[in-house]
Amino acid sequence: MKEWWHKKKAKMRKNQKNNGEYTFWDFLFDVLVWLPELILLPFRIIFWLIRGLIRNPFDL
């Protein structure tokens, strides 16, 4: 029983060490998610500025 417990404890420690790491695959996934957002952000800002400038005179 004691040997089994030590194996289980060692395995759990190994799993806990890897849970906090930021791996290459995590980075790659983050880049793939944020890349479209970063590309579209300037176009959204321009769209909202133009829309605001057009709507503002007509609201007065």
N, CA, C and O of each residue as an XYZ file, in Angstrom:
240
protein
N       0.831     -1.204      0.000
C       0.000      0.000      0.000
C       0.865      1.252      0.000
O       0.557      2.224     -0.690
N       1.937      1.230      0.766
C       2.789      2.406      0.870
C       3.476      2.708     -0.467
O       3.598      3.869     -0.858
N       3.916      1.672     -1.154
C       4.566      1.860     -2.447
C       3.588      2.456     -3.465
O       3.948      3.346     -4.235
N       2.368      1.964     -3.459
C       1.335      2.480     -4.351
C       1.086      3.960     -4.074
O       0.938      4.761     -4.997
N       1.043      4.305     -2.805
C       0.795      5.699     -2.418
C       1.915      6.611     -2.905
O       1.654      7.716     -3.380
N       3.148      6.158     -2.789
C       4.272      6.983     -3.233
C       4.260      7.165     -4.752
O       4.584      8.250     -5.235
N       3.895      6.133     -5.514
C       3.796      6.259     -6.969
C       2.701      7.260     -7.349
O       2.882      8.099     -8.231
N       1.588      7.150     -6.677
C       0.477      8.055     -6.963
C       0.853      9.502     -6.620
O       0.547     10.429     -7.370
N       1.501      9.672     -5.506
C       1.907     11.010     -5.075
C       2.911     11.621     -6.052
O       2.823     12.807     -6.367
N       3.869     10.814     -6.537
C       4.858     11.302     -7.492
C       4.184     11.681     -8.811
O       4.540     12.685     -9.427
N       3.224     10.887     -9.236
C       2.515     11.182    -10.481
C       1.714     12.475    -10.357
O       1.675     13.270    -11.295
N       1.081     12.688     -9.220
C       0.307     13.908     -9.017
C       1.214     15.137     -8.991
O       0.845     16.189     -9.513
N       2.389     15.010     -8.392
C       3.330     16.135     -8.372
C       3.763     16.489     -9.787
O       3.885     17.664    -10.131
N       3.994     15.471    -10.601
C       4.402     15.707    -11.983
C       3.292     16.419    -12.747
O       3.573     17.334    -13.521
N       2.051     16.022    -12.549
C       0.924     16.674    -13.213
C       0.761     18.111    -12.749
O       0.452     18.987    -13.558
N       0.959     18.368    -11.483
C       0.806     19.722    -10.962
C       1.886     20.649    -11.506
O       1.631     21.837    -11.702
N       3.086     20.130    -11.753
C       4.155     20.954    -12.311
C       3.797     21.414    -13.713
O       4.027     22.574    -14.056
N       3.246     20.540    -14.520
C       2.934     20.877    -15.899
C       1.699     21.747    -16.037
O       1.526     22.378    -17.079
N       0.845     21.810    -15.051
C      -0.378     22.603    -15.152
C      -0.105     24.091    -15.221
O      -0.895     24.810    -15.834
N       0.947     24.588    -14.638
C       1.201     26.008    -14.592
C       2.055     26.535    -15.730
O       2.265     27.744    -15.830
N       2.552     25.655    -16.591
C       3.450     26.098    -17.645
C       2.688     26.624    -18.851
O       1.596     26.155    -19.169
N       3.272     27.584    -19.499
C       2.725     28.150    -20.730
C       3.523     27.547    -21.868
O       4.679     27.915    -22.076
N       2.933     26.640    -22.595
C       3.661     25.887    -23.610
C       3.623     26.603    -24.958
O       2.922     27.599    -25.142
N       4.393     26.064    -25.881
C       4.425     26.598    -27.236
C       3.058     26.495    -27.886
O       2.651     27.402    -28.612
N       2.344     25.407    -27.639
C       1.022     25.212    -28.237
C       0.014     26.200    -27.676
O      -0.888     26.629    -28.394
N       0.148     26.570    -26.407
C      -0.708     27.611    -25.837
C      -0.451     28.947    -26.536
O      -1.386     29.671    -26.875
N       0.813     29.257    -26.745
C       1.183     30.493    -27.432
C       0.640     30.508    -28.857
O       0.079     31.507    -29.306
N       0.811     29.391    -29.565
C       0.335     29.300    -30.941
C      -1.176     29.477    -31.015
O      -1.672     30.171    -31.902
N      -1.901     28.871    -30.113
C      -3.351     29.014    -30.072
C      -3.743     30.462    -29.787
O      -4.662     30.983    -30.419
N      -3.070     31.112    -28.855
C      -3.361     32.520    -28.549
C      -3.120     33.413    -29.766
O      -3.910     34.315    -30.044
N      -2.040     33.161    -30.480
C      -1.740     33.957    -31.672
C      -2.821     33.755    -32.729
O      -3.274     34.718    -33.346
N      -3.233     32.510    -32.938
C      -4.254     32.239    -33.950
C      -5.598     32.863    -33.590
O      -6.372     33.215    -34.480
N      -5.881     33.002    -32.306
C      -7.139     33.618    -31.881
C      -7.062     35.137    -31.996
O      -8.015     35.770    -32.450
N      -5.940     35.727    -31.590
C      -5.839     37.184    -31.537
C      -5.456     37.825    -32.856
O      -5.711     39.013    -33.051
N      -4.856     37.085    -33.761
C      -4.419     37.660    -35.031
C      -5.565     38.273    -35.829
O      -5.427     39.409    -36.285
N      -6.685     37.585    -36.023
C      -7.789     38.238    -36.748
C      -8.311     39.487    -36.038
O      -8.678     40.467    -36.686
N      -8.341     39.448    -34.729
C      -8.796     40.630    -33.990
C      -7.865     41.817    -34.203
O      -8.326     42.944    -34.384
N      -6.577     41.574    -34.184
C      -5.616     42.662    -34.374
C      -5.652     43.210    -35.791
O      -5.411     44.399    -36.004
N      -5.949     42.357    -36.756
C      -6.033     42.817    -38.141
C      -7.292     43.642    -38.357
O      -7.248     44.651    -39.061
N      -8.409     43.240    -37.773
C      -9.681     43.932    -37.990
C      -9.880     45.165    -37.113
O     -10.736     45.996    -37.416
N      -9.129     45.302    -36.058
C      -9.317     46.423    -35.120
C      -9.193     47.795    -35.787
O     -10.056     48.641    -35.554
N      -8.174     48.063    -36.599
C      -8.095     49.396    -37.224
C      -9.298     49.701    -38.126
O      -9.774     50.836    -38.164
N      -9.783     48.696    -38.845
C     -10.946     48.909    -39.701
C     -12.194     49.205    -38.877
O     -13.018     50.026    -39.281
N     -12.345     48.561    -37.748
C     -13.489     48.837    -36.865
C     -13.421     50.257    -36.322
O     -14.429     50.962    -36.272
N     -12.228     50.668    -35.918
C     -12.075     52.023    -35.377
C     -12.422     53.058    -36.441
O     -13.129     54.026    -36.159
N     -11.928     52.860    -37.665
C     -12.234     53.793    -38.751
C     -13.730     53.807    -39.042
O     -14.314     54.871    -39.242
N     -14.346     52.641    -39.065
C     -15.781     52.542    -39.312
C     -16.583     53.316    -38.273
O     -17.491     54.068    -38.624
N     -16.253     53.136    -36.997
C     -17.006     53.824    -35.936
C     -16.770     55.329    -35.970
O     -17.683     56.105    -35.687
N     -15.546     55.753    -36.315
C     -15.278     57.194    -36.408
C     -16.067     57.826    -37.557
O     -16.673     58.885    -37.389
N     -16.058     57.179    -38.715
C     -16.810     57.706    -39.860
C     -18.304     57.696    -39.565
O     -19.005     58.657    -39.881
N     -18.788     56.629    -38.966
C     -20.212     56.542    -38.636
C     -20.605     57.650    -37.652
O     -21.665     58.262    -37.782
N     -19.740     57.894    -36.673
C     -20.020     58.949    -35.709
C     -20.015     60.324    -36.333
O     -20.840     61.172    -35.990
N     -19.083     60.550    -37.255
C     -19.015     61.857    -37.916
C     -20.210     62.086    -38.835
O     -20.687     63.214    -38.963
N     -20.692     61.034    -39.468
C     -21.849     61.177    -40.354
C     -23.131     61.342    -39.561
O     -23.986     62.142    -39.941
N     -23.286     60.618    -38.482
C     -24.544     60.676    -37.723
C     -24.649     61.936    -36.871
O     -25.751     62.419    -36.610
N     -23.515     62.470    -36.438
C     -23.534     63.600    -35.539
C     -24.180     64.847    -36.159
O     -25.032     65.447    -35.503
N     -23.837     65.267    -37.356
C     -24.499     66.468    -37.926
C     -25.996     66.242    -38.181
O     -26.787     67.178    -38.063
N     -26.385     65.030    -38.524
C     -27.798     64.789    -38.813
C     -28.637     64.727    -37.531
O     -29.852     64.920    -37.585
N     -28.010     64.464    -36.385
C     -28.727     64.420    -35.122
C     -29.026     65.814    -34.593
O     -29.951     65.996    -33.802
N     -28.255     66.790    -35.024
C     -28.474     68.152    -34.547
C     -29.649     68.734    -35.279
O     -30.019     69.883    -35.037
